[in-house]
Amino acid sequence: MTSPGPDPAARARGFASDNQAGVHPEILAALTAANAGHQPAYGGDTSTARLREVVRGHFGERAEVFPVFNGTGANVVSLQAMSERWSAVVCPESAHINTDECGAAEKVAGLKLIPVPAPDGKLTPELIDRHARGFGNLQRAQPAVVSITQSTEVGTVYTAAEIAAVAACAHERGMLVHMDGARVANAAAALDLPLRAFTTDAGVDVLSFGGTKNGLLLGEAIVVLNPDAVRGLAYLRKAGMQLASKMRYVSAQLVALLEGDLWLRNARHSNAMARRLAGAAGRVPGVEIRRPVEANAVFAVLPADAAERLRKRFAFYTWDERTGEVRWVCSFDTTEDDVDAFAAAIAEELSG
């Protein structure tokens, strides 16, 4: 993706990414509460203990949770714990681990990524079979993990049945399933399903659970849904520089997000704002909404000169330089007024 444009501080609230939003007030309140007194370090605190209970309530009694600093760390440590140094990971070509993590899975974990062309961002059993090859051939990296993203990098959402089919295919071939869930809450809101319905119950082994894009200050979590699928994860988290000494501050945010319905409220709102934006922008002559709006992202094509003028007023990225496709992402704090002002600006730039 290209730069979103000039300094966002000089413009209206933008649509570049949900990780550019601020921190939800309820998260800030949780941080203030967690700041009282002293607590044991490295996960021995009461917030992390409570997080374990909350996560099991969402994902099942076998679920284990490991708070980390960021999504790249969650993905890399997860994949390390699920594989060997000679392993390969099958993922969509658009996967964040392939396009936006600076080769961390390959450089840090020593894994071979097998990127699969998937125009809608989703793997299928047929695509896995086509690209997961060379089992037992010592000349080839051994396919060990299938990694999917929910919701995907192009805004689409796997159904629970689609994930179950991917998991069944992977497991039949002796592979494990990792889910990059940076926007997993948006997927749950779109599907109107509990989190476990398309993770634990669908056969996912390990989930990278996203918080930063859904109102947290910082912090994500590795959620191990199948403890038999990993080994040494606690050591790998430390060796991978993802073990927080003051873990209570990450855990307290995740508890505040997951203990009630804040995670779902935020996701439903950002999804609704994306639908509103797609509806308004799609009515402007010269704007083409290119992909289904299933979560909180809108992908559109508009004239390049209009996009550049618009970018001086609102932050957003160009997704594909070749086609001129842009991406607009809504956040938990995006308002109807934000959307309407942006849609009006689109219409103004295209009418000039």
C-alpha positions as CSV (number, residue, x, y, z in Angstrom):
1,M,0.0,0.0,0.0
2,T,1.1,3.6,-0.6
3,S,1.3,6.3,1.9
4,P,-2.1,7.6,3.1
5,G,-1.1,11.2,2.3
6,P,0.1,14.3,4.2
7,D,0.2,14.6,7.9
8,P,-3.2,13.3,9.2
9,A,-3.1,15.8,12.1
10,A,-3.8,18.5,9.6
11,R,-7.0,16.9,8.2
12,A,-10.3,15.4,9.2
13,R,-10.4,12.0,10.8
14,G,-9.4,9.5,8.1
15,F,-10.1,6.0,6.8
16,A,-6.5,4.7,6.4
17,S,-6.7,2.0,9.0
18,D,-8.5,1.0,12.2
19,N,-5.1,0.9,13.9
20,Q,-5.0,4.7,13.5
21,A,-8.0,5.2,15.8
22,G,-7.5,6.2,19.4
23,V,-8.1,4.1,22.5
24,H,-11.7,3.3,23.6
25,P,-12.6,5.1,26.9
26,E,-13.5,1.8,28.6
27,I,-10.0,0.5,27.8
28,L,-8.4,3.6,29.3
29,A,-10.5,3.1,32.4
30,A,-9.3,-0.5,32.6
31,L,-5.7,0.6,32.4
32,T,-6.2,3.2,35.2
33,A,-7.7,0.4,37.4
34,A,-4.8,-1.9,36.6
35,N,-2.3,0.7,37.6
36,A,-3.2,0.5,41.3
37,G,-0.6,-1.0,43.6
38,H,2.0,-3.7,42.7
39,Q,1.3,-6.9,40.9
40,P,3.6,-9.9,40.1
41,A,5.4,-9.6,36.8
42,Y,5.5,-11.7,33.7
43,G,1.8,-12.9,33.9
44,G,1.5,-13.7,37.5
45,D,-0.9,-10.8,38.0
46,T,-4.7,-10.9,38.7
47,S,-5.6,-9.4,35.3
48,T,-3.8,-12.2,33.4
49,A,-5.5,-14.8,35.6
50,R,-8.9,-13.3,34.8
51,L,-8.0,-13.2,31.1
52,R,-7.5,-16.9,31.1
53,E,-11.0,-17.4,32.5
54,V,-12.6,-15.0,30.1
55,V,-10.8,-16.5,27.1
56,R,-12.0,-20.0,28.1
57,G,-15.5,-18.7,28.3
58,H,-15.3,-17.6,24.7
59,F,-13.2,-20.4,23.2
60,G,-13.6,-23.5,25.4
61,E,-12.1,-25.0,28.5
62,R,-8.9,-26.2,26.7
63,A,-8.0,-22.7,25.4
64,E,-4.8,-21.1,26.6
65,V,-3.9,-17.5,26.2
66,F,-0.6,-15.7,25.8
67,P,-0.7,-11.9,25.7
68,V,1.9,-10.3,23.3
69,F,2.7,-6.8,22.2
70,N,1.7,-6.9,18.5
71,G,0.1,-8.8,15.7
72,T,3.4,-9.7,13.9
73,G,4.7,-11.1,17.2
74,A,1.5,-13.1,17.7
75,N,1.7,-14.6,14.1
76,V,5.4,-15.4,14.2
77,V,5.4,-17.0,17.7
78,S,2.3,-19.0,16.8
79,L,3.7,-20.3,13.6
80,Q,7.0,-21.2,15.3
81,A,5.2,-23.2,18.0
82,M,3.2,-25.1,15.4
83,S,6.1,-26.0,13.1
84,E,9.7,-27.1,12.7
85,R,12.6,-25.3,11.0
86,W,12.1,-27.3,7.9
87,S,8.4,-26.5,7.7
88,A,6.3,-24.5,5.2
89,V,3.2,-22.5,5.8
90,V,0.4,-22.3,3.1
91,C,-1.3,-18.9,3.1
92,P,-3.2,-16.7,0.7
93,E,-1.0,-14.4,-1.4
94,S,-2.6,-11.4,0.2
95,A,-1.9,-12.7,3.8
96,H,-0.4,-10.2,6.2
97,I,2.3,-12.6,7.0
98,N,3.3,-12.6,3.4
99,T,2.8,-8.9,2.4
100,D,3.1,-6.7,5.5
101,E,5.3,-8.2,8.1
102,C,8.8,-7.6,6.5
103,G,9.4,-11.4,6.0
104,A,9.3,-12.0,9.8
105,A,7.9,-15.5,9.5
106,E,10.8,-16.4,7.2
107,K,13.6,-14.3,8.8
108,V,12.7,-14.9,12.5
109,A,11.0,-18.3,12.4
110,G,12.9,-19.7,9.5
111,L,9.7,-20.9,7.8
112,K,9.0,-21.2,4.1
113,L,5.8,-19.4,3.1
114,I,3.8,-20.9,0.2
115,P,1.6,-18.0,-1.0
116,V,-1.5,-19.0,-2.9
117,P,-3.3,-16.7,-5.4
118,A,-6.7,-16.1,-3.9
119,P,-8.5,-13.1,-5.4
120,D,-11.1,-13.0,-2.6
121,G,-8.4,-13.5,0.1
122,K,-9.8,-16.9,1.1
123,L,-8.2,-20.4,0.9
124,T,-10.2,-23.4,-0.1
125,P,-9.5,-27.2,0.2
126,E,-8.9,-27.2,-3.6
127,L,-6.3,-24.4,-3.3
128,I,-4.6,-26.1,-0.4
129,D,-4.3,-29.4,-2.3
130,R,-2.9,-27.6,-5.3
131,H,-0.1,-25.9,-3.4
132,A,0.6,-28.1,-0.3
133,R,3.0,-30.6,-2.0
134,G,6.1,-32.5,-1.4
135,F,5.2,-34.4,1.8
136,G,8.1,-36.7,2.7
137,N,10.4,-35.2,0.0
138,L,13.5,-34.1,1.7
139,Q,14.2,-31.7,-1.2
140,R,11.2,-29.6,-0.2
141,A,10.1,-27.6,2.8
142,Q,7.4,-29.7,4.5
143,P,3.9,-28.2,4.6
144,A,3.0,-28.0,8.2
145,V,0.5,-25.2,8.7
146,V,-2.3,-23.5,6.8
147,S,-2.7,-19.9,7.8
148,I,-5.9,-18.0,7.1
149,T,-7.0,-14.5,8.0
150,Q,-10.4,-13.6,9.4
151,S,-11.6,-11.2,8.3
152,T,-9.3,-11.3,5.3
153,E,-7.0,-8.5,4.1
154,V,-9.4,-7.7,1.3
155,G,-12.4,-7.4,3.6
156,T,-14.1,-10.7,3.0
157,V,-15.2,-13.1,5.7
158,Y,-15.0,-16.9,5.9
159,T,-18.2,-18.6,6.9
160,A,-17.9,-21.2,9.7
161,A,-18.5,-23.9,7.1
162,E,-15.7,-22.6,4.9
163,I,-13.2,-22.6,7.8
164,A,-14.3,-26.1,8.9
165,A,-13.7,-27.4,5.3
166,V,-10.2,-25.8,5.3
167,A,-9.4,-27.3,8.7
168,A,-10.6,-30.7,7.7
169,C,-8.5,-30.6,4.6
170,A,-5.4,-29.5,6.5
171,H,-5.9,-32.0,9.4
172,E,-6.4,-34.9,6.9
173,R,-2.9,-34.1,5.5
174,G,-1.3,-33.8,8.9
175,M,-1.2,-30.0,8.9
176,L,-2.4,-27.6,11.5
177,V,-4.5,-24.4,11.1
178,H,-3.5,-20.9,12.2
179,M,-5.9,-18.0,12.1
180,D,-4.6,-14.4,11.9
181,G,-7.5,-12.8,13.7
182,A,-6.4,-9.1,13.6
183,R,-10.1,-8.3,12.8
184,V,-11.7,-11.5,14.2
185,A,-14.2,-9.4,16.1
186,N,-15.4,-7.8,12.9
187,A,-15.9,-11.3,11.4
188,A,-17.9,-12.4,14.4
189,A,-20.1,-9.3,14.1
190,A,-20.6,-9.9,10.4
191,L,-21.4,-13.6,10.8
192,D,-23.5,-13.0,14.0
193,L,-21.8,-15.9,15.6
194,P,-19.9,-16.5,18.9
195,L,-16.1,-16.4,18.5
196,R,-15.8,-20.2,19.1
197,A,-18.3,-21.1,16.4
198,F,-15.8,-20.4,13.6
199,T,-12.6,-21.0,15.5
200,T,-12.6,-23.8,18.1
201,D,-15.7,-25.5,16.8
202,A,-14.5,-25.2,13.2
203,G,-11.1,-26.9,13.8
204,V,-8.8,-23.9,14.1
205,D,-5.7,-24.9,16.2
206,V,-4.2,-21.5,17.1
207,L,-5.6,-18.0,16.8
208,S,-3.8,-14.6,16.8
209,F,-6.4,-12.5,18.5
210,G,-6.4,-8.9,17.5
211,G,-7.1,-6.0,20.0
212,T,-5.3,-3.0,18.6
213,K,-7.7,-2.6,15.6
214,N,-10.6,-2.8,18.0
215,G,-10.0,-0.2,20.6
216,L,-6.9,-1.2,22.5
217,L,-3.9,1.0,23.2
218,L,-1.6,-1.9,22.3
219,G,-1.6,-5.6,22.7
220,E,-2.8,-8.8,21.0
221,A,-3.0,-12.4,22.2
222,I,-2.1,-15.8,21.0
223,V,-5.0,-18.1,21.9
224,V,-4.1,-21.8,21.7
225,L,-7.4,-23.6,21.0
226,N,-5.7,-27.0,20.6
227,P,-2.8,-27.4,23.2
228,D,-1.6,-30.5,21.3
229,A,-0.8,-28.3,18.3
230,V,2.0,-26.3,19.9
231,R,5.2,-26.9,21.8
232,G,7.4,-24.5,23.7
233,L,5.2,-21.5,23.0
234,A,6.0,-19.9,26.4
235,Y,9.7,-20.1,25.7
236,L,9.3,-18.9,22.1
237,R,7.3,-15.9,23.3
238,K,10.2,-14.9,25.6
239,A,12.9,-15.6,23.0
240,G,10.8,-13.7,20.4
241,M,10.8,-10.6,22.6
242,Q,7.0,-10.7,23.1
243,L,6.9,-11.4,26.9
244,A,5.8,-8.3,28.8
245,S,7.1,-7.9,32.3
246,K,4.2,-5.7,33.2
247,M,1.8,-8.0,31.5
248,R,-1.2,-6.8,33.6
249,Y,-1.5,-3.7,31.3
250,V,-2.0,-5.9,28.2
251,S,-4.2,-8.4,30.0
252,A,-6.4,-5.7,31.6
253,Q,-7.2,-4.3,28.2
254,L,-8.1,-7.7,26.8
255,V,-10.3,-8.4,29.8
256,A,-12.1,-5.1,29.3
257,L,-12.6,-5.9,25.6
258,L,-13.8,-9.5,26.1
259,E,-15.4,-9.7,29.5
260,G,-18.5,-8.0,28.4
261,D,-19.6,-7.1,24.9
262,L,-17.2,-4.2,24.1
263,W,-15.4,-6.3,21.5
264,L,-18.7,-6.9,19.7
265,R,-20.1,-3.4,20.1
266,N,-17.0,-1.9,18.6
267,A,-16.9,-4.4,15.7
268,R,-20.6,-4.0,14.9
269,H,-20.2,-0.3,14.8
270,S,-17.2,-0.2,12.5
271,N,-18.9,-2.7,10.2
272,A,-22.0,-0.6,10.1
273,M,-20.0,2.5,9.2
274,A,-18.3,0.6,6.4
275,R,-21.7,-0.3,4.9
276,R,-22.8,3.2,5.2
277,L,-19.7,4.5,3.5
278,A,-20.0,1.9,0.7
279,G,-23.6,2.8,0.1
280,A,-23.0,6.6,0.0
281,A,-19.8,6.4,-2.1
282,G,-21.2,3.8,-4.4
283,R,-23.9,6.3,-5.5
284,V,-21.3,8.8,-6.7
285,P,-20.8,8.6,-10.4
286,G,-17.2,7.5,-11.2
287,V,-16.8,5.4,-8.0
288,E,-16.8,1.6,-8.3
289,I,-17.0,-0.5,-5.1
290,R,-14.8,-3.4,-6.1
291,R,-15.3,-6.0,-3.4
292,P,-18.1,-7.2,-1.1
293,V,-18.3,-5.1,2.0
294,E,-18.5,-7.9,4.6
295,A,-16.6,-6.4,7.5
296,N,-15.2,-2.9,8.2
297,A,-13.2,-2.2,4.9
298,V,-14.4,-0.7,1.6
299,F,-12.4,-1.2,-1.5
300,A,-13.1,1.1,-4.4
301,V,-11.8,2.5,-7.6
302,L,-12.0,6.2,-8.5
303,P,-10.0,8.5,-10.8
304,A,-6.4,8.8,-9.6
305,D,-6.4,12.6,-9.7
306,A,-9.6,12.7,-7.6
307,A,-8.1,10.2,-5.2
308,E,-5.0,12.4,-4.8
309,R,-7.0,15.5,-4.1
310,L,-9.2,13.7,-1.7
311,R,-6.2,12.3,0.2
312,K,-5.2,15.8,1.1
313,R,-8.3,16.0,3.2
314,F,-8.8,12.5,4.5
315,A,-6.2,9.8,5.1
316,F,-6.5,6.5,3.1
317,Y,-4.3,4.1,1.2
318,T,-4.0,3.1,-2.4
319,W,-4.3,-0.7,-2.2
320,D,-3.2,-1.5,-5.8
321,E,-1.2,1.0,-7.9
322,R,-1.9,-0.9,-11.1
323,T,-5.7,-0.7,-10.9
324,G,-6.0,2.4,-8.8
325,E,-8.0,0.5,-6.1
326,V,-8.1,2.3,-2.8
327,R,-9.0,1.0,0.7
328,W,-11.2,2.8,3.2
329,V,-11.3,1.3,6.7
330,C,-13.8,2.3,9.4
331,S,-13.0,2.2,13.1
332,F,-14.9,1.9,16.5
333,D,-14.8,5.7,16.7
334,T,-15.9,6.4,13.1
335,T,-19.1,8.5,13.3
336,E,-21.9,8.9,10.8
337,D,-20.8,12.5,10.4
338,D,-17.3,11.3,9.5
339,V,-18.7,9.0,6.8
340,D,-21.1,11.6,5.5
341,A,-18.4,14.2,5.3
342,F,-16.1,11.8,3.5
343,A,-18.8,10.8,1.0
344,A,-19.6,14.4,0.4
345,A,-16.0,15.2,-0.3
346,I,-15.8,12.2,-2.7
347,A,-18.8,13.6,-4.6
348,E,-17.3,17.1,-4.6
349,E,-13.9,15.9,-6.0
350,L,-15.5,13.9,-8.7
351,S,-17.9,16.6,-9.8
352,G,-15.1,19.2,-10.4
